[in-house]
Amino acid sequence: MKRLMIAAFLIAVLVKGQVPVLVADELQLNDFAGAMVYSGKEGSLLSLEIPPEVYQNSRQRDFGDLRIFDASQKPVPFAFRDIPNEYFTPPPEEVPFFIWNGGKENNFPANTDIEINTSGGVVRIKNQSGITDSPYQYLVDLSTLEYAPSSLQIKTENVGRNFNAAVSFYHSGDLSDWIPFNKRQVLASFGGNVQDTLELPGTGKYLLVGFDREIPTPESMIVYFSSRENTGTYHEASFPGLKSPDGKKVNYNLKGYYPAETIDFVLPEADSIPVLIKNRYSENDEWNVQAREIIFRYNSAGSIAKNLPFKIPSQAPYWELEAAGELLFSSAPLCIVRWKPRELVFPARGEGPWTLAFGNAACRPLDSADLLPLTGREETEPAVFTGEQRFTETELSDPVKHNYPVIILWGVLGAAVIILFILAFSIAKAMRK
């Protein structure tokens, strides 16, 4: 019996006194590959825009490997929140316009009729002979505008004259295909009441405006714009592609979890190719087809026309383009991901400065102790980046760090427990005999 008690005591001492208890609160700053230092007003609620480095070097797709530490390396709770959209309205712009020979059905301007400069702007109509007495049409040049206009104001030489004319619109992007804008509109003036602003289709570099009857000579044409989101607040990152030897596929490794809202593929030279856009979260996963699209690039009149970015929201770090037709990739397109930045909010408790730490694939998931509850758009003070940062490539290249001394200690102690249990069982069995 005495031997059994001694064995039990030894087991308890070994298990309780020697085996380290690994808890989440023991995370230290050095457990993370990246760190950025911020200062701010103590006791206030600080906020900062999550820097691209966090997305680039994150090792968990839910950003669970992100932490805030104060100067004494105590963790501070934090919260993610969206940055409100910013909108602006571009100022009105006067645009050039030219008389086009009317009176002929389907008489549309073509490249051979229009002299344009290197940026696509109309210089002059080459042949103005034979203009009929029927109502004029006007070619409006929108090619120099940065944004697509929403409406067009036509100011005429009207000196108290009443008129009413139905308006027809055709728009084109290259002076070859003209698309009708089927909306009934009128340009009119009666007793001082003027209807001179017309809705536009919102696309095309060139506009052909026609009237069903004669109107006073236009003095000027002014375009107006709708309120639009400020896309300058978005972040972008670009990644080169690796083309397969057979030219059938192009692979991309983003090496991080970017919260992309759109993805774009930019051809380095004029080309057009149908593709399957695929992604995956791990090199061991199967590819998931996200879209079947066409990427293209045309060089015309000194300008470049290309496909629009594709709206494929995803945080996947691996992407692939696969040629969907008989054409192959002559060169690898550049991959561009675009995302909307978010804010990180945390209380400036303890002593500053505070450190934003990230990059640990083995970090436990975030829980209520890490997250700060927000009820709305709380007022915050800006956190100021001091320019101090640390980055450890080796930890990122092998993010799942195995603590081999602890693993060995656990193994040895486990074996010791088994041996002592067998010993105690043998002693008890001998004592019963």
Secondary structure, 3 states (H helix, E strand, C coil): CHHHHHHHHHHHHHHHHCCCCCCHHHCCHHHCCEEEEEECCCCCEEEEECCHHHHHHCCCCCCCCEEEECCCCCEECEEEEECCCCEECCCCEECCEEEECCCCCCCCCCCCCEEECCCCCEEEECCCCCCCCCCCEEEEECCCCCCCCCEEEEEECCCCCCEEEEEEEEEECCCCCCEEEEEEEEEEEECCEEECEEECCCCCCEEEEEECCCCCCEEEEEEECCCEECHHHCEEEEECCEECCCCCEEEEECCCCCCECEEEEECCCCEEEEEEEEEECCCCCCCEEEEEEEEEEEEECCEEEECCCECCCECCCEEEEEECCCCCCCCCCEEEEEECCEEEEEECCCCCCEEEEECCCCCCCCCCCCECCCCCCCCCEECEEEEEEEECHHHHHCCCCCCHHHHHHHHHHHHHHHHHHHHHHHHHHHHHC
